[in-house]
Amino acid sequence: MARAYDEVVAARRARVGPDAAARGEVLAQAYSIAMQVVELREKHSLTQAQLAAQCGVNQADICRIERGAMSPTARTLQRIADALDADVRLVARAT
């Protein structure tokens, strides 16, 4: 018998535990940073290798950051931002 989507989602949430939302938020933030780096890099018509050379970060690390597989340190993020003529800033969350 087919189950409703809500039933499937509820069962999955019960299996993954209460900290799943926190992990999901971390992934969402990593994805947001990744997309900002990609958009700015493409706006400047740079390849990953060119960006890496400009900011002194390995190209493989740029790739990992853009895939959301790696969260950059504050220093690395600042170096990337400088190379892309961008600012790193904290923005208050909407409540």
PDB file of N, CA, C and O in Angstrom:
ATOM      1  N   MET A   1       0.835  -1.183   0.000  1.00  0.00           N
ATOM      2  CA  MET A   1       0.000   0.000   0.000  1.00  0.00           C
ATOM      3  C   MET A   1       0.881   1.247   0.000  1.00  0.00           C
ATOM      4  O   MET A   1       1.866   1.308   0.735  1.00  0.00           O
ATOM      5  N   ALA A   2       0.544   2.218  -0.797  1.00  0.00           N
ATOM      6  CA  ALA A   2       1.305   3.456  -0.891  1.00  0.00           C
ATOM      7  C   ALA A   2       1.102   4.294   0.369  1.00  0.00           C
ATOM      8  O   ALA A   2       0.014   4.348   0.941  1.00  0.00           O
ATOM      9  N   ARG A   3       2.184   4.942   0.774  1.00  0.00           N
ATOM     10  CA  ARG A   3       2.103   5.818   1.941  1.00  0.00           C
ATOM     11  C   ARG A   3       2.141   7.265   1.478  1.00  0.00           C
ATOM     12  O   ARG A   3       2.723   7.583   0.441  1.00  0.00           O
ATOM     13  N   ALA A   4       1.523   8.125   2.246  1.00  0.00           N
ATOM     14  CA  ALA A   4       1.518   9.550   1.937  1.00  0.00           C
ATOM     15  C   ALA A   4       2.906  10.127   2.206  1.00  0.00           C
ATOM     16  O   ALA A   4       3.658   9.618   3.037  1.00  0.00           O
ATOM     17  N   TYR A   5       3.221  11.177   1.501  1.00  0.00           N
ATOM     18  CA  TYR A   5       4.512  11.845   1.651  1.00  0.00           C
ATOM     19  C   TYR A   5       4.756  12.242   3.098  1.00  0.00           C
ATOM     20  O   TYR A   5       5.854  12.048   3.619  1.00  0.00           O
ATOM     21  N   ASP A   6       3.746  12.793   3.747  1.00  0.00           N
ATOM     22  CA  ASP A   6       3.894  13.224   5.146  1.00  0.00           C
ATOM     23  C   ASP A   6       4.263  12.064   6.059  1.00  0.00           C
ATOM     24  O   ASP A   6       5.028  12.238   7.007  1.00  0.00           O
ATOM     25  N   GLU A   7       3.728  10.889   5.779  1.00  0.00           N
ATOM     26  CA  GLU A   7       4.059   9.714   6.584  1.00  0.00           C
ATOM     27  C   GLU A   7       5.516   9.316   6.397  1.00  0.00           C
ATOM     28  O   GLU A   7       6.204   8.970   7.358  1.00  0.00           O
ATOM     29  N   VAL A   8       5.978   9.367   5.159  1.00  0.00           N
ATOM     30  CA  VAL A   8       7.368   9.008   4.860  1.00  0.00           C
ATOM     31  C   VAL A   8       8.315   9.996   5.536  1.00  0.00           C
ATOM     32  O   VAL A   8       9.308   9.595   6.143  1.00  0.00           O
ATOM     33  N   VAL A   9       8.008  11.279   5.432  1.00  0.00           N
ATOM     34  CA  VAL A   9       8.848  12.315   6.042  1.00  0.00           C
ATOM     35  C   VAL A   9       8.864  12.171   7.563  1.00  0.00           C
ATOM     36  O   VAL A   9       9.919  12.290   8.185  1.00  0.00           O
ATOM     37  N   ALA A  10       7.722  11.920   8.153  1.00  0.00           N
ATOM     38  CA  ALA A  10       7.657  11.760   9.609  1.00  0.00           C
ATOM     39  C   ALA A  10       8.478  10.560  10.066  1.00  0.00           C
ATOM     40  O   ALA A  10       9.162  10.622  11.088  1.00  0.00           O
ATOM     41  N   ALA A  11       8.409   9.478   9.314  1.00  0.00           N
ATOM     42  CA  ALA A  11       9.189   8.292   9.670  1.00  0.00           C
ATOM     43  C   ALA A  11      10.685   8.571   9.558  1.00  0.00           C
ATOM     44  O   ALA A  11      11.463   8.132  10.405  1.00  0.00           O
ATOM     45  N   ARG A  12      11.086   9.287   8.534  1.00  0.00           N
ATOM     46  CA  ARG A  12      12.510   9.608   8.358  1.00  0.00           C
ATOM     47  C   ARG A  12      12.994  10.518   9.475  1.00  0.00           C
ATOM     48  O   ARG A  12      14.072  10.302  10.028  1.00  0.00           O
ATOM     49  N   ARG A  13      12.215  11.521   9.806  1.00  0.00           N
ATOM     50  CA  ARG A  13      12.604  12.438  10.889  1.00  0.00           C
ATOM     51  C   ARG A  13      12.756  11.695  12.213  1.00  0.00           C
ATOM     52  O   ARG A  13      13.634  12.017  13.014  1.00  0.00           O
ATOM     53  N   ALA A  14      11.919  10.723  12.436  1.00  0.00           N
ATOM     54  CA  ALA A  14      12.008   9.935  13.670  1.00  0.00           C
ATOM     55  C   ALA A  14      13.295   9.110  13.693  1.00  0.00           C
ATOM     56  O   ALA A  14      13.863   8.886  14.762  1.00  0.00           O
ATOM     57  N   ARG A  15      13.756   8.661  12.542  1.00  0.00           N
ATOM     58  CA  ARG A  15      14.977   7.857  12.475  1.00  0.00           C
ATOM     59  C   ARG A  15      16.238   8.685  12.626  1.00  0.00           C
ATOM     60  O   ARG A  15      17.195   8.221  13.246  1.00  0.00           O
ATOM     61  N   VAL A  16      16.276   9.905  12.078  1.00  0.00           N
ATOM     62  CA  VAL A  16      17.519  10.676  12.063  1.00  0.00           C
ATOM     63  C   VAL A  16      17.796  11.403  13.366  1.00  0.00           C
ATOM     64  O   VAL A  16      18.938  11.794  13.607  1.00  0.00           O
ATOM     65  N   GLY A  17      16.823  11.595  14.194  1.00  0.00           N
ATOM     66  CA  GLY A  17      17.066  12.192  15.499  1.00  0.00           C
ATOM     67  C   GLY A  17      16.895  13.698  15.521  1.00  0.00           C
ATOM     68  O   GLY A  17      16.738  14.332  14.478  1.00  0.00           O
ATOM     69  N   PRO A  18      16.928  14.272  16.734  1.00  0.00           N
ATOM     70  CA  PRO A  18      16.644  15.697  16.909  1.00  0.00           C
ATOM     71  C   PRO A  18      17.719  16.643  16.394  1.00  0.00           C
ATOM     72  O   PRO A  18      17.433  17.814  16.142  1.00  0.00           O
ATOM     73  N   ASP A  19      18.946  16.166  16.232  1.00  0.00           N
ATOM     74  CA  ASP A  19      19.998  17.073  15.778  1.00  0.00           C
ATOM     75  C   ASP A  19      20.056  17.181  14.256  1.00  0.00           C
ATOM     76  O   ASP A  19      20.935  17.858  13.722  1.00  0.00           O
ATOM     77  N   ALA A  20      19.144  16.533  13.557  1.00  0.00           N
ATOM     78  CA  ALA A  20      19.128  16.586  12.093  1.00  0.00           C
ATOM     79  C   ALA A  20      18.890  18.007  11.593  1.00  0.00           C
ATOM     80  O   ALA A  20      19.480  18.412  10.591  1.00  0.00           O
ATOM     81  N   ALA A  21      18.043  18.764  12.270  1.00  0.00           N
ATOM     82  CA  ALA A  21      17.776  20.144  11.844  1.00  0.00           C
ATOM     83  C   ALA A  21      19.034  20.990  11.941  1.00  0.00           C
ATOM     84  O   ALA A  21      19.296  21.808  11.059  1.00  0.00           O
ATOM     85  N   ALA A  22      19.808  20.807  12.988  1.00  0.00           N
ATOM     86  CA  ALA A  22      21.058  21.563  13.149  1.00  0.00           C
ATOM     87  C   ALA A  22      22.043  21.208  12.040  1.00  0.00           C
ATOM     88  O   ALA A  22      22.698  22.085  11.477  1.00  0.00           O
ATOM     89  N   ARG A  23      22.144  19.916  11.729  1.00  0.00           N
ATOM     90  CA  ARG A  23      23.032  19.503  10.634  1.00  0.00           C
ATOM     91  C   ARG A  23      22.548  20.064   9.302  1.00  0.00           C
ATOM     92  O   ARG A  23      23.349  20.461   8.455  1.00  0.00           O
ATOM     93  N   GLY A  24      21.238  20.093   9.128  1.00  0.00           N
ATOM     94  CA  GLY A  24      20.670  20.658   7.902  1.00  0.00           C
ATOM     95  C   GLY A  24      20.988  22.139   7.771  1.00  0.00           C
ATOM     96  O   GLY A  24      21.259  22.620   6.672  1.00  0.00           O
ATOM     97  N   GLU A  25      20.958  22.861   8.879  1.00  0.00           N
ATOM     98  CA  GLU A  25      21.280  24.293   8.857  1.00  0.00           C
ATOM     99  C   GLU A  25      22.744  24.519   8.488  1.00  0.00           C
ATOM    100  O   GLU A  25      23.057  25.435   7.727  1.00  0.00           O
ATOM    101  N   VAL A  26      23.631  23.701   9.014  1.00  0.00           N
ATOM    102  CA  VAL A  26      25.056  23.801   8.677  1.00  0.00           C
ATOM    103  C   VAL A  26      25.248  23.577   7.183  1.00  0.00           C
ATOM    104  O   VAL A  26      25.995  24.307   6.532  1.00  0.00           O
ATOM    105  N   LEU A  27      24.578  22.575   6.645  1.00  0.00           N
ATOM    106  CA  LEU A  27      24.687  22.306   5.208  1.00  0.00           C
ATOM    107  C   LEU A  27      24.122  23.454   4.382  1.00  0.00           C
ATOM    108  O   LEU A  27      24.686  23.809   3.347  1.00  0.00           O
ATOM    109  N   ALA A  28      23.018  24.035   4.830  1.00  0.00           N
ATOM    110  CA  ALA A  28      22.421  25.162   4.111  1.00  0.00           C
ATOM    111  C   ALA A  28      23.370  26.357   4.091  1.00  0.00           C
ATOM    112  O   ALA A  28      23.484  27.044   3.076  1.00  0.00           O
ATOM    113  N   GLN A  29      24.046  26.603   5.201  1.00  0.00           N
ATOM    114  CA  GLN A  29      24.986  27.721   5.257  1.00  0.00           C
ATOM    115  C   GLN A  29      26.201  27.465   4.360  1.00  0.00           C
ATOM    116  O   GLN A  29      26.674  28.375   3.679  1.00  0.00           O
ATOM    117  N   ALA A  30      26.700  26.232   4.360  1.00  0.00           N
ATOM    118  CA  ALA A  30      27.828  25.885   3.492  1.00  0.00           C
ATOM    119  C   ALA A  30      27.432  26.057   2.038  1.00  0.00           C
ATOM    120  O   ALA A  30      28.220  26.561   1.237  1.00  0.00           O
ATOM    121  N   TYR A  31      26.219  25.645   1.683  1.00  0.00           N
ATOM    122  CA  TYR A  31      25.742  25.788   0.309  1.00  0.00           C
ATOM    123  C   TYR A  31      25.623  27.265  -0.062  1.00  0.00           C
ATOM    124  O   TYR A  31      25.966  27.650  -1.180  1.00  0.00           O
ATOM    125  N   SER A  32      25.148  28.082   0.853  1.00  0.00           N
ATOM    126  CA  SER A  32      25.015  29.512   0.580  1.00  0.00           C
ATOM    127  C   SER A  32      26.374  30.141   0.302  1.00  0.00           C
ATOM    128  O   SER A  32      26.518  30.914  -0.645  1.00  0.00           O
ATOM    129  N   ILE A  33      27.362  29.817   1.115  1.00  0.00           N
ATOM    130  CA  ILE A  33      28.720  30.333   0.891  1.00  0.00           C
ATOM    131  C   ILE A  33      29.246  29.838  -0.443  1.00  0.00           C
ATOM    132  O   ILE A  33      29.838  30.601  -1.207  1.00  0.00           O
ATOM    133  N   ALA A  34      29.029  28.567  -0.722  1.00  0.00           N
ATOM    134  CA  ALA A  34      29.510  27.982  -1.973  1.00  0.00           C
ATOM    135  C   ALA A  34      28.930  28.724  -3.173  1.00  0.00           C
ATOM    136  O   ALA A  34      29.662  29.062  -4.103  1.00  0.00           O
ATOM    137  N   MET A  35      27.638  28.979  -3.162  1.00  0.00           N
ATOM    138  CA  MET A  35      26.998  29.646  -4.297  1.00  0.00           C
ATOM    139  C   MET A  35      27.472  31.087  -4.451  1.00  0.00           C
ATOM    140  O   MET A  35      27.590  31.592  -5.567  1.00  0.00           O
ATOM    141  N   GLN A  36      27.742  31.741  -3.334  1.00  0.00           N
ATOM    142  CA  GLN A  36      28.259  33.111  -3.419  1.00  0.00           C
ATOM    143  C   GLN A  36      29.645  33.130  -4.042  1.00  0.00           C
ATOM    144  O   GLN A  36      29.946  34.002  -4.858  1.00  0.00           O
ATOM    145  N   VAL A  37      30.491  32.180  -3.668  1.00  0.00           N
ATOM    146  CA  VAL A  37      31.837  32.101  -4.249  1.00  0.00           C
ATOM    147  C   VAL A  37      31.741  31.822  -5.743  1.00  0.00           C
ATOM    148  O   VAL A  37      32.421  32.471  -6.538  1.00  0.00           O
ATOM    149  N   VAL A  38      30.910  30.870  -6.132  1.00  0.00           N
ATOM    150  CA  VAL A  38      30.755  30.531  -7.552  1.00  0.00           C
ATOM    151  C   VAL A  38      30.265  31.752  -8.339  1.00  0.00           C
ATOM    152  O   VAL A  38      30.828  32.089  -9.381  1.00  0.00           O
ATOM    153  N   GLU A  39      29.219  32.410  -7.838  1.00  0.00           N
ATOM    154  CA  GLU A  39      28.653  33.562  -8.539  1.00  0.00           C
ATOM    155  C   GLU A  39      29.672  34.680  -8.709  1.00  0.00           C
ATOM    156  O   GLU A  39      29.785  35.257  -9.791  1.00  0.00           O
ATOM    157  N   LEU A  40      30.414  34.990  -7.648  1.00  0.00           N
ATOM    158  CA  LEU A  40      31.409  36.061  -7.747  1.00  0.00           C
ATOM    159  C   LEU A  40      32.575  35.662  -8.652  1.00  0.00           C
ATOM    160  O   LEU A  40      33.081  36.482  -9.418  1.00  0.00           O
ATOM    161  N   ARG A  41      32.993  34.415  -8.563  1.00  0.00           N
ATOM    162  CA  ARG A  41      34.093  33.958  -9.429  1.00  0.00           C
ATOM    163  C   ARG A  41      33.687  34.050 -10.890  1.00  0.00           C
ATOM    164  O   ARG A  41      34.462  34.519 -11.723  1.00  0.00           O
ATOM    165  N   GLU A  42      32.480  33.606 -11.204  1.00  0.00           N
ATOM    166  CA  GLU A  42      32.008  33.676 -12.592  1.00  0.00           C
ATOM    167  C   GLU A  42      31.795  35.119 -13.036  1.00  0.00           C
ATOM    168  O   GLU A  42      32.042  35.451 -14.196  1.00  0.00           O
ATOM    169  N   LYS A  43      31.341  35.975 -12.131  1.00  0.00           N
ATOM    170  CA  LYS A  43      31.165  37.399 -12.447  1.00  0.00           C
ATOM    171  C   LYS A  43      32.494  38.026 -12.864  1.00  0.00           C
ATOM    172  O   LYS A  43      32.534  38.898 -13.731  1.00  0.00           O
ATOM    173  N   HIS A  44      33.577  37.572 -12.236  1.00  0.00           N
ATOM    174  CA  HIS A  44      34.914  38.083 -12.555  1.00  0.00           C
ATOM    175  C   HIS A  44      35.577  37.291 -13.686  1.00  0.00           C
ATOM    176  O   HIS A  44      36.745  37.514 -14.005  1.00  0.00           O
ATOM    177  N   SER A  45      34.827  36.370 -14.285  1.00  0.00           N
ATOM    178  CA  SER A  45      35.321  35.539 -15.396  1.00  0.00           C
ATOM    179  C   SER A  45      36.603  34.797 -15.039  1.00  0.00           C
ATOM    180  O   SER A  45      37.541  34.734 -15.834  1.00  0.00           O
ATOM    181  N   LEU A  46      36.632  34.238 -13.839  1.00  0.00           N
ATOM    182  CA  LEU A  46      37.797  33.497 -13.379  1.00  0.00           C
ATOM    183  C   LEU A  46      37.501  32.007 -13.349  1.00  0.00           C
ATOM    184  O   LEU A  46      36.378  31.595 -13.059  1.00  0.00           O
ATOM    185  N   THR A  47      38.498  31.211 -13.647  1.00  0.00           N
ATOM    186  CA  THR A  47      38.404  29.770 -13.421  1.00  0.00           C
ATOM    187  C   THR A  47      38.758  29.513 -11.960  1.00  0.00           C
ATOM    188  O   THR A  47      39.259  30.397 -11.266  1.00  0.00           O
ATOM    189  N   GLN A  48      38.496  28.315 -11.512  1.00  0.00           N
ATOM    190  CA  GLN A  48      38.905  27.962 -10.158  1.00  0.00           C
ATOM    191  C   GLN A  48      40.411  28.084  -9.999  1.00  0.00           C
ATOM    192  O   GLN A  48      40.894  28.548  -8.967  1.00  0.00           O
ATOM    193  N   ALA A  49      41.154  27.668 -11.019  1.00  0.00           N
ATOM    194  CA  ALA A  49      42.617  27.739 -10.950  1.00  0.00           C
ATOM    195  C   ALA A  49      43.097  29.187 -10.868  1.00  0.00           C
ATOM    196  O   ALA A  49      44.032  29.493 -10.129  1.00  0.00           O
ATOM    197  N   GLN A  50      42.462  30.069 -11.622  1.00  0.00           N
ATOM    198  CA  GLN A  50      42.854  31.483 -11.581  1.00  0.00           C
ATOM    199  C   GLN A  50      42.544  32.098 -10.224  1.00  0.00           C
ATOM    200  O   GLN A  50      43.356  32.844  -9.677  1.00  0.00           O
ATOM    201  N   LEU A  51      41.370  31.788  -9.680  1.00  0.00           N
ATOM    202  CA  LEU A  51      41.022  32.289  -8.353  1.00  0.00           C
ATOM    203  C   LEU A  51      41.997  31.759  -7.311  1.00  0.00           C
ATOM    204  O   LEU A  51      42.450  32.499  -6.438  1.00  0.00           O
ATOM    205  N   ALA A  52      42.314  30.488  -7.407  1.00  0.00           N
ATOM    206  CA  ALA A  52      43.256  29.882  -6.464  1.00  0.00           C
ATOM    207  C   ALA A  52      44.601  30.591  -6.506  1.00  0.00           C
ATOM    208  O   ALA A  52      45.193  30.872  -5.464  1.00  0.00           O
ATOM    209  N   ALA A  53      45.080  30.878  -7.699  1.00  0.00           N
ATOM    210  CA  ALA A  53      46.365  31.566  -7.841  1.00  0.00           C
ATOM    211  C   ALA A  53      46.309  32.971  -7.255  1.00  0.00           C
ATOM    212  O   ALA A  53      47.271  33.423  -6.634  1.00  0.00           O
ATOM    213  N   GLN A  54      45.198  33.658  -7.446  1.00  0.00           N
ATOM    214  CA  GLN A  54      45.068  35.035  -6.948  1.00  0.00           C
ATOM    215  C   GLN A  54      44.991  35.104  -5.427  1.00  0.00           C
ATOM    216  O   GLN A  54      45.474  36.060  -4.822  1.00  0.00           O
ATOM    217  N   CYS A  55      44.388  34.099  -4.812  1.00  0.00           N
ATOM    218  CA  CYS A  55      44.208  34.198  -3.361  1.00  0.00           C
ATOM    219  C   CYS A  55      45.139  33.276  -2.579  1.00  0.00           C
ATOM    220  O   CYS A  55      45.124  33.292  -1.348  1.00  0.00           O
ATOM    221  N   GLY A  56      45.950  32.472  -3.267  1.00  0.00           N
ATOM    222  CA  GLY A  56      46.900  31.614  -2.577  1.00  0.00           C
ATOM    223  C   GLY A  56      46.269  30.424  -1.884  1.00  0.00           C
ATOM    224  O   GLY A  56      46.765  29.952  -0.862  1.00  0.00           O
ATOM    225  N   VAL A  57      45.176  29.945  -2.444  1.00  0.00           N
ATOM    226  CA  VAL A  57      44.479  28.771  -1.918  1.00  0.00           C
ATOM    227  C   VAL A  57      44.569  27.690  -2.989  1.00  0.00           C
ATOM    228  O   VAL A  57      44.502  27.987  -4.181  1.00  0.00           O
ATOM    229  N   ASN A  58      44.718  26.444  -2.570  1.00  0.00           N
ATOM    230  CA  ASN A  58      44.788  25.358  -3.548  1.00  0.00           C
ATOM    231  C   ASN A  58      43.511  25.299  -4.369  1.00  0.00           C
ATOM    232  O   ASN A  58      42.416  25.522  -3.853  1.00  0.00           O
ATOM    233  N   GLN A  59      43.661  24.995  -5.660  1.00  0.00           N
ATOM    234  CA  GLN A  59      42.496  24.880  -6.534  1.00  0.00           C
ATOM    235  C   GLN A  59      41.558  23.793  -6.038  1.00  0.00           C
ATOM    236  O   GLN A  59      40.339  23.938  -6.129  1.00  0.00           O
ATOM    237  N   ALA A  60      42.108  22.710  -5.517  1.00  0.00           N
ATOM    238  CA  ALA A  60      41.265  21.629  -4.992  1.00  0.00           C
ATOM    239  C   ALA A  60      40.403  22.126  -3.831  1.00  0.00           C
ATOM    240  O   ALA A  60      39.256  21.704  -3.681  1.00  0.00           O
ATOM    241  N   ASP A  61      40.953  23.022  -3.012  1.00  0.00           N
ATOM    242  CA  ASP A  61      40.173  23.577  -1.902  1.00  0.00           C
ATOM    243  C   ASP A  61      39.068  24.497  -2.422  1.00  0.00           C
ATOM    244  O   ASP A  61      37.962  24.501  -1.882  1.00  0.00           O
ATOM    245  N   ILE A  62      39.359  25.276  -3.468  1.00  0.00           N
ATOM    246  CA  ILE A  62      38.323  26.113  -4.082  1.00  0.00           C
ATOM    247  C   ILE A  62      37.190  25.215  -4.569  1.00  0.00           C
ATOM    248  O   ILE A  62      36.016  25.515  -4.353  1.00  0.00           O
ATOM    249  N   CYS A  63      37.542  24.126  -5.221  1.00  0.00           N
ATOM    250  CA  CYS A  63      36.544  23.175  -5.718  1.00  0.00           C
ATOM    251  C   CYS A  63      35.706  22.615  -4.569  1.00  0.00           C
ATOM    252  O   CYS A  63      34.482  22.544  -4.677  1.00  0.00           O
ATOM    253  N   ARG A  64      36.344  22.222  -3.483  1.00  0.00           N
ATOM    254  CA  ARG A  64      35.615  21.668  -2.329  1.00  0.00           C
ATOM    255  C   ARG A  64      34.682  22.705  -1.711  1.00  0.00           C
ATOM    256  O   ARG A  64      33.556  22.388  -1.329  1.00  0.00           O
ATOM    257  N   ILE A  65      35.154  23.935  -1.618  1.00  0.00           N
ATOM    258  CA  ILE A  65      34.333  25.017  -1.062  1.00  0.00           C
ATOM    259  C   ILE A  65      33.121  25.249  -1.953  1.00  0.00           C
ATOM    260  O   ILE A  65      32.004  25.391  -1.455  1.00  0.00           O
ATOM    261  N   GLU A  66      33.332  25.288  -3.269  1.00  0.00           N
ATOM    262  CA  GLU A  66      32.232  25.532  -4.198  1.00  0.00           C
ATOM    263  C   GLU A  66      31.228  24.381  -4.221  1.00  0.00           C
ATOM    264  O   GLU A  66      30.055  24.596  -4.525  1.00  0.00           O
ATOM    265  N   ARG A  67      31.662  23.188  -3.909  1.00  0.00           N
ATOM    266  CA  ARG A  67      30.744  22.040  -3.841  1.00  0.00           C
ATOM    267  C   ARG A  67      30.041  21.964  -2.500  1.00  0.00           C
ATOM    268  O   ARG A  67      29.093  21.197  -2.336  1.00  0.00           O
ATOM    269  N   GLY A  68      30.500  22.756  -1.537  1.00  0.00           N
ATOM    270  CA  GLY A  68      29.940  22.696  -0.195  1.00  0.00           C
ATOM    271  C   GLY A  68      30.485  21.531   0.606  1.00  0.00           C
ATOM    272  O   GLY A  68      29.954  21.193   1.664  1.00  0.00           O
ATOM    273  N   ALA A  69      31.551  20.914   0.100  1.00  0.00           N
ATOM    274  CA  ALA A  69      32.151  19.763   0.778  1.00  0.00           C
ATOM    275  C   ALA A  69      33.144  20.195   1.850  1.00  0.00           C
ATOM    276  O   ALA A  69      33.596  19.374   2.647  1.00  0.00           O
ATOM    277  N   MET A  70      33.480  21.470   1.870  1.00  0.00           N
ATOM    278  CA  MET A  70      34.454  21.984   2.828  1.00  0.00           C
ATOM    279  C   MET A  70      34.007  23.373   3.260  1.00  0.00           C
ATOM    280  O   MET A  70      33.648  24.207   2.429  1.00  0.00           O
ATOM    281  N   SER A  71      34.030  23.609   4.544  1.00  0.00           N
ATOM    282  CA  SER A  71      33.740  24.946   5.050  1.00  0.00           C
ATOM    283  C   SER A  71      35.071  25.676   5.215  1.00  0.00           C
ATOM    284  O   SER A  71      35.943  25.214   5.950  1.00  0.00           O
ATOM    285  N   PRO A  72      35.232  26.806   4.540  1.00  0.00           N
ATOM    286  CA  PRO A  72      36.509  27.514   4.637  1.00  0.00           C
ATOM    287  C   PRO A  72      36.697  28.142   6.012  1.00  0.00           C
ATOM    288  O   PRO A  72      35.732  28.510   6.681  1.00  0.00           O
ATOM    289  N   THR A  73      37.941  28.255   6.415  1.00  0.00           N
ATOM    290  CA  THR A  73      38.240  28.995   7.637  1.00  0.00           C
ATOM    291  C   THR A  73      37.972  30.468   7.376  1.00  0.00           C
ATOM    292  O   THR A  73      37.824  30.886   6.228  1.00  0.00           O
ATOM    293  N   ALA A  74      37.911  31.243   8.432  1.00  0.00           N
ATOM    294  CA  ALA A  74      37.698  32.683   8.275  1.00  0.00           C
ATOM    295  C   ALA A  74      38.819  33.301   7.445  1.00  0.00           C
ATOM    296  O   ALA A  74      38.569  34.165   6.605  1.00  0.00           O
ATOM    297  N   ARG A  75      40.041  32.863   7.676  1.00  0.00           N
ATOM    298  CA  ARG A  75      41.181  33.409   6.922  1.00  0.00           C
ATOM    299  C   ARG A  75      41.070  33.062   5.437  1.00  0.00           C
ATOM    300  O   ARG A  75      41.284  33.923   4.584  1.00  0.00           O
ATOM    301  N   THR A  76      40.739  31.815   5.125  1.00  0.00           N
ATOM    302  CA  THR A  76      40.596  31.413   3.730  1.00  0.00           C
ATOM    303  C   THR A  76      39.458  32.171   3.071  1.00  0.00           C
ATOM    304  O   THR A  76      39.595  32.636   1.939  1.00  0.00           O
ATOM    305  N   LEU A  77      38.349  32.300   3.759  1.00  0.00           N
ATOM    306  CA  LEU A  77      37.219  33.034   3.208  1.00  0.00           C
ATOM    307  C   LEU A  77      37.585  34.487   2.949  1.00  0.00           C
ATOM    308  O   LEU A  77      37.166  35.054   1.940  1.00  0.00           O
ATOM    309  N   GLN A  78      38.357  35.100   3.836  1.00  0.00           N
ATOM    310  CA  GLN A  78      38.781  36.480   3.634  1.00  0.00           C
ATOM    311  C   GLN A  78      39.701  36.595   2.425  1.00  0.00           C
ATOM    312  O   GLN A  78      39.591  37.548   1.652  1.00  0.00           O
ATOM    313  N   ARG A  79      40.607  35.636   2.253  1.00  0.00           N
ATOM    314  CA  ARG A  79      41.513  35.649   1.100  1.00  0.00           C
ATOM    315  C   ARG A  79      40.740  35.524  -0.208  1.00  0.00           C
ATOM    316  O   ARG A  79      41.041  36.204  -1.188  1.00  0.00           O
ATOM    317  N   ILE A  80      39.736  34.640  -0.209  1.00  0.00           N
ATOM    318  CA  ILE A  80      38.903  34.480  -1.408  1.00  0.00           C
ATOM    319  C   ILE A  80      38.115  35.759  -1.663  1.00  0.00           C
ATOM    320  O   ILE A  80      38.033  36.220  -2.802  1.00  0.00           O
ATOM    321  N   ALA A  81      37.539  36.329  -0.620  1.00  0.00           N
ATOM    322  CA  ALA A  81      36.775  37.570  -0.770  1.00  0.00           C
ATOM    323  C   ALA A  81      37.645  38.694  -1.305  1.00  0.00           C
ATOM    324  O   ALA A  81      37.217  39.443  -2.184  1.00  0.00           O
ATOM    325  N   ASP A  82      38.863  38.821  -0.786  1.00  0.00           N
ATOM    326  CA  ASP A  82      39.778  39.862  -1.284  1.00  0.00           C
ATOM    327  C   ASP A  82      40.058  39.680  -2.771  1.00  0.00           C
ATOM    328  O   ASP A  82      40.066  40.650  -3.529  1.00  0.00           O
ATOM    329  N   ALA A  83      40.287  38.441  -3.185  1.00  0.00           N
ATOM    330  CA  ALA A  83      40.578  38.167  -4.601  1.00  0.00           C
ATOM    331  C   ALA A  83      39.368  38.463  -5.481  1.00  0.00           C
ATOM    332  O   ALA A  83      39.521  38.776  -6.661  1.00  0.00           O
ATOM    333  N   LEU A  84      38.172  38.367  -4.916  1.00  0.00           N
ATOM    334  CA  LEU A  84      36.948  38.610  -5.682  1.00  0.00           C
ATOM    335  C   LEU A  84      36.394  40.017  -5.452  1.00  0.00           C
ATOM    336  O   LEU A  84      35.277  40.326  -5.868  1.00  0.00           O
ATOM    337  N   ASP A  85      37.173  40.857  -4.794  1.00  0.00           N
ATOM    338  CA  ASP A  85      36.772  42.237  -4.504  1.00  0.00           C
ATOM    339  C   ASP A  85      35.416  42.253  -3.784  1.00  0.00           C
ATOM    340  O   ASP A  85      34.489  42.965  -4.169  1.00  0.00           O
ATOM    341  N   ALA A  86      35.341  41.436  -2.723  1.00  0.00           N
ATOM    342  CA  ALA A  86      34.097  41.304  -1.963  1.00  0.00           C
ATOM    343  C   ALA A  86      34.385  41.474  -0.477  1.00  0.00           C
ATOM    344  O   ALA A  86      35.535  41.445  -0.041  1.00  0.00           O
ATOM    345  N   ASP A  87      33.314  41.653   0.287  1.00  0.00           N
ATOM    346  CA  ASP A  87      33.409  41.761   1.738  1.00  0.00           C
ATOM    347  C   ASP A  87      32.891  40.490   2.382  1.00  0.00           C
ATOM    348  O   ASP A  87      32.000  39.826   1.852  1.00  0.00           O
ATOM    349  N   VAL A  88      33.456  40.160   3.526  1.00  0.00           N
ATOM    350  CA  VAL A  88      32.914  39.096   4.363  1.00  0.00           C
ATOM    351  C   VAL A  88      32.202  39.803   5.498  1.00  0.00           C
ATOM    352  O   VAL A  88      32.797  40.632   6.187  1.00  0.00           O
ATOM    353  N   ARG A  89      30.933  39.482   5.699  1.00  0.00           N
ATOM    354  CA  ARG A  89      30.213  40.138   6.777  1.00  0.00           C
ATOM    355  C   ARG A  89      29.148  39.234   7.344  1.00  0.00           C
ATOM    356  O   ARG A  89      28.648  38.329   6.676  1.00  0.00           O
ATOM    357  N   LEU A  90      28.813  39.495   8.581  1.00  0.00           N
ATOM    358  CA  LEU A  90      27.725  38.789   9.238  1.00  0.00           C
ATOM    359  C   LEU A  90      26.463  39.626   9.062  1.00  0.00           C
ATOM    360  O   LEU A  90      26.488  40.850   9.187  1.00  0.00           O
ATOM    361  N   VAL A  91      25.370  38.946   8.773  1.00  0.00           N
ATOM    362  CA  VAL A  91      24.103  39.633   8.568  1.00  0.00           C
ATOM    363  C   VAL A  91      23.107  39.053   9.572  1.00  0.00           C
ATOM    364  O   VAL A  91      23.014  37.837   9.738  1.00  0.00           O
ATOM    365  N   ALA A  92      22.382  39.918  10.222  1.00  0.00           N
ATOM    366  CA  ALA A  92      21.373  39.464  11.182  1.00  0.00           C
ATOM    367  C   ALA A  92      20.332  38.601  10.487  1.00  0.00           C
ATOM    368  O   ALA A  92      19.905  38.892   9.370  1.00  0.00           O
ATOM    369  N   ARG A  93      19.936  37.545  11.161  1.00  0.00           N
ATOM    370  CA  ARG A  93      18.906  36.659  10.613  1.00  0.00           C
ATOM    371  C   ARG A  93      17.542  37.318  10.678  1.00  0.00           C
ATOM    372  O   ARG A  93      17.252  38.104  11.580  1.00  0.00           O
ATOM    373  N   ALA A  94      16.724  36.987   9.718  1.00  0.00           N
ATOM    374  CA  ALA A  94      15.346  37.455   9.745  1.00  0.00           C
ATOM    375  C   ALA A  94      14.603  36.683  10.822  1.00  0.00           C
ATOM    376  O   ALA A  94      14.741  35.464  10.928  1.00  0.00           O
ATOM    377  N   THR A  95      13.835  37.375  11.602  1.00  0.00           N
ATOM    378  CA  THR A  95      13.093  36.686  12.676  1.00  0.00           C
ATOM    379  C   THR A  95      11.623  36.658  12.411  1.00  0.00           C
ATOM    380  O   THR A  95      10.861  36.118  13.213  1.00  0.00           O
TER     381      THR A  95
END
